[in-house]
């Protein structure tokens, strides 16, 4: 098991988590905006 491979996998997981958090945050902001403007 190579150290580099583990590091790369960790970075990919972190990027996926960050991307998911950003998407969910943006969709939440859109939902709040729609709910408050109606």
C-alpha positions in Angstrom: 0.0 0.0 0.0 1.6 3.2 -1.1 1.5 6.4 0.9 1.0 8.5 -2.2 -2.1 6.6 -3.2 -3.7 6.9 0.2 -3.0 10.7 0.2 -4.6 11.0 -3.2 -7.6 9.1 -2.1 -7.9 11.4 1.0 -7.8 14.5 -1.2 -10.5 13.1 -3.5 -12.7 12.4 -0.5 -12.1 15.8 0.9 -12.9 17.5 -2.4 -16.1 15.4 -2.7 -17.2 16.4 0.8 -16.5 20.1 0.1 -18.3 19.9 -3.3 -21.4 18.3 -1.6 -21.4 20.9 1.2 -21.2 23.8 -1.3 -24.0 22.3 -3.5 -26.3 21.7 -0.5 -25.5 25.2 0.9 -26.3 26.8 -2.4 -29.6 24.9 -2.8 -30.5 25.8 0.8 -29.8 29.5 0.0 -32.1 29.2 -3.1 -34.8 27.6 -1.0 -34.6 30.2 1.7 -34.7 33.0 -0.9 -37.7 31.5 -2.6 -39.5 31.0 0.7 -38.8 34.5 2.0 -39.7 36.3 -1.3 -43.1 34.6 -1.6 
